Amino acid sequence: MLLLKRMRNTSTPVFLYPPDPGVDLENAYRALATELSVQSYRILPDRQTNLVGQLSESSIAVFLLGASYDERAKHLIEVAAADDKPWVVWSSPSAETSRVADQAGFCAYVERFDSSSKTYLNAGISSTKLKEEVLSLLRPDSGPFPETPGKPRVYLVYNTRDLREIRNAGHISFHFREDCQFEHPDDPALHTRRLAGSDAVLLVWGTADENWCSREFAEMVQSSRRDSAKGLCVFDPRDTKLSALHDIREKFAQIHIAEQFGGFEAARLQTFFNAMRYRRIGGQP
């Protein structure tokens, strides 16, 4: 589980409060937490101590308001606003009809709270829209490229400082160049946009260390479009990757893994490219 632990350490933290929601918030909390976890975001708080520190560590804060009053929520919201980071408040139907006087007053206070970094969502916003809003705030620079006719766009992610990794990526782009338009990681400023705007993202991992892979893998899962094909193409050395591949297969069933140990064979990637074509035309792989 070493790779997953490293991914967790490099994943973007999201402060989702309260961590122990009541029955009225449980469905919305679980839906959002599941979506964030699937995309490799790290959910905080993960302990009941040092809530302010965990909030400050996070890239975004999301507060779900229910029928019950929480003594800690006011201070945490004020800390989030002072940090000048994006924070979202969703006032659930139960919050807007709460018969708890303190909670009714608190909800009114939060709605009127003046903060340029606040996004306020009332009970008319569904939990699905809540997820979309949170994900859009987590990806402020990930506007997709415009649709282009013809070949699907595939973003190859690899360590450009290692000649062996460049050759590994070259095997792929050369053999499939007639079918796809390949983008390469040659401009850091376009990295997030390429992750979000491509029809497929393929991470190439050969001689790079596991820290590099865990960081890039987490970014791929978090930033690429939900309907895009995502894959990991692994090259020698084999023995150093077996444990990591086992972990990825267990936790990320949607990621296609192509093993190229012992030499490149284009046929081993055919399933990945077929899945990308199905997704591009709106079908299912």
PyMOL commands that set and color helices and strands:
alter all, ss='L'
color gray80, all
select helices_A, chain A and resi 2-10+23-38+51-57+73-82+93-96+101-112+127-138+163-175+188-197+210-223+242-251+266-280
alter helices_A, ss='H'
color red, helices_A
select strands_A, chain A and resi 13-17+42-44+60-65+87-91+118-121+153-157+181-183+200-205+229-234+256-259
alter strands_A, ss='S'
color yellow, strands_A
deselect
rebuild
show_as cartoon
